[in-house]
Amino acid sequence: MVRTHRYASLACALLLAACASGPDISTDGVNETVTPRQASVEIDVRGDQVLWGGTIVNSTNLENSTRLEVLGYPLDGSQRPETSAEPTGRFMAMEKGYLETVDYGQGRLVTIKGALNETREGAIGDADYTYPVLQADQIYLWPAESDAARRDSGINFGFGIGILF
């Protein structure tokens, strides 16, 4: 009986772990009120830690780092960008070292924690734009929809009555 109970507990723990999704990025010390749009004009937020997410617009490998240009969106409770919401502005994230730009390509969702370092002038089409730039401490690349669909085994659990009409 005890042995069966242990196996059942282990199975439940494994199932719960398999259902867990998303990053576990600490929000300690994070300025949760500032958006990319606000950070592009407010000098007093430089140096603040932020947790932002969005859709990658462009990724570029530089000599010693990788630059991600991201269209920001609010984050939901699991820290996933809510792309159905109004965008919060664009930002750049700098990651020391190399990120594969095929993986971190246009359209992928990311959640990034880092310190606001500066702003940079750039352009979106013919329009001038001021980007807040953060030095990334943590980056979470959300699985592509096709990756998530592949992981769906087609096995479902449920309860039913087995009566056909």
WORADA-V178581 format. One record per residue. N is the residue number from 1. RES is the residue in one letter. OMEGA is omega in degrees with one decimal (none if undefined). Layout:
BEGIN
n: {N N}
res: {RES RES}
omega: {OMEGA OMEGA}
END
This chain:
BEGIN
n: {1 2 3 4 5 6 7 8 9 10 11 12 13 14 15 16 17 18 19 20 21 22 23 24 25 26 27 28 29 30 31 32 33 34 35 36 37 38 39 40 41 42 43 44 45 46 47 48 49 50 51 52 53 54 55 56 57 58 59 60 61 62 63 64 65 66 67 68 69 70 71 72 73 74 75 76 77 78 79 80 81 82 83 84 85 86 87 88 89 90 91 92 93 94 95 96 97 98 99 100 101 102 103 104 105 106 107 108 109 110 111 112 113 114 115 116 117 118 119 120 121 122 123 124 125 126 127 128 129 130 131 132 133 134 135 136 137 138 139 140 141 142 143 144 145 146 147 148 149 150 151 152 153 154 155 156 157 158 159 160 161 162 163 164 165}
res: {M V R T H R Y A S L A C A L L L A A C A S G P D I S T D G V N E T V T P R Q A S V E I D V R G D Q V L W G G T I V N S T N L E N S T R L E V L G Y P L D G S Q R P E T S A E P T G R F M A M E K G Y L E T V D Y G Q G R L V T I K G A L N E T R E G A I G D A D Y T Y P V L Q A D Q I Y L W P A E S D A A R R D S G I N F G F G I G I L F}
omega: {-179.7 -179.5 177.9 179.4 178.6 179.0 178.6 178.3 178.5 179.0 178.3 179.4 178.9 178.0 178.3 178.3 179.2 -179.8 -178.9 -179.5 174.8 -176.8 171.8 -177.1 -179.2 176.8 176.9 177.9 -177.6 172.5 -174.5 -175.6 -174.9 177.2 175.6 -179.7 178.9 -177.7 -179.9 -178.7 -177.0 -178.1 -174.1 177.4 177.9 -175.6 178.9 171.0 177.7 173.9 -177.0 176.2 178.9 -178.7 178.1 177.0 -177.7 173.6 -175.5 172.7 176.7 -175.3 -176.8 -176.3 175.3 178.9 174.5 170.6 -171.1 169.7 -172.9 174.4 173.5 179.0 175.8 -177.1 177.5 178.7 177.1 177.3 178.2 -174.6 175.7 179.2 177.2 177.6 -179.3 -179.3 179.0 174.9 174.1 175.0 178.7 177.9 176.8 179.2 -170.5 167.7 178.8 -175.8 173.2 177.4 -179.4 -174.5 -178.9 177.1 179.2 178.4 177.6 169.0 -171.8 171.8 178.6 -179.4 175.9 -176.8 -169.0 168.0 177.8 175.6 178.2 -179.9 169.8 -171.1 178.3 -176.9 174.5 -179.0 175.7 -178.5 165.2 -177.3 176.1 174.2 -173.5 171.1 179.1 175.6 174.1 176.7 -178.8 179.0 175.1 -178.6 180.0 176.2 -179.8 -179.8 178.7 -179.4 178.5 -174.2 -176.1 177.6 179.8 176.8 177.8 178.8 179.0 -179.3 172.1 179.5 177.8 177.1 none}
END
